[in-house]
Amino acid sequence: MKIDVINGHLPKQCMEMVRNIYNHPNTNKHTKQFIRFELQRILGREYDIKGYLQEKSK
């Protein structure tokens, strides 16, 4: 099945899901580091990944 990501809402939902997992009380520090590392690799250094992940959900 092909996933159509033309709709900008889907990537936003995915990023919010990752942030919710990052901030979940049961997420250990190794998983948090891995999430930060992977997002930094995908999005690049020009983004404040840690700052985004530590924001409270809106």
N, C-alpha and C positions, 0 to 999 in steps of 0.2 A: 504494500500500500504506500503510495506516495503521499508525503505530508506537505501541504501547501503552506508556506510561511510568508506569503505575500501580505497576509493580514498582519499588521504590526502588533496586534493584541497578543498573539501567541508568544512571540519572543519576550514580551513584557511579563506575561504570566510565568514563563519558564524562569526568568531571572528572579521573580518574586518567590517562586517555589524554592530555588536554590538558597535565597536569603533566609527563608523560613526554616529550611533544614539546617543551615549554618547556625541559626539562633536557637534551635531546639535544645532544651536542657539536657537531653541525652546524647547530644553530638559531642564526641570527644575531641581533644585538641589536635590529634593527628588527622582526623577527618576535616576539621576546619582548615588546617594548613594545606591539605590536598585540594580542597575547594578553592582556596585563594590562589594556589599555584596554577591550577588548571584555568581559572578565569583570567588570570594575568597572562597566561600563555595564549589564550584564545583572543582576548580583547586588546592586549598590548599594555605597555607601561604608562601610557598617557592617561589612563583611567585610575581613579582612586578605588580600587577593588575593596580593600579592607574597610574604607569609609562607607561604601555602599552596603557592604554586608552587615556592618554594625548598626546601620540605620534601623529605626523601628519601622515595622510595616505600616503603610499608610492606608 
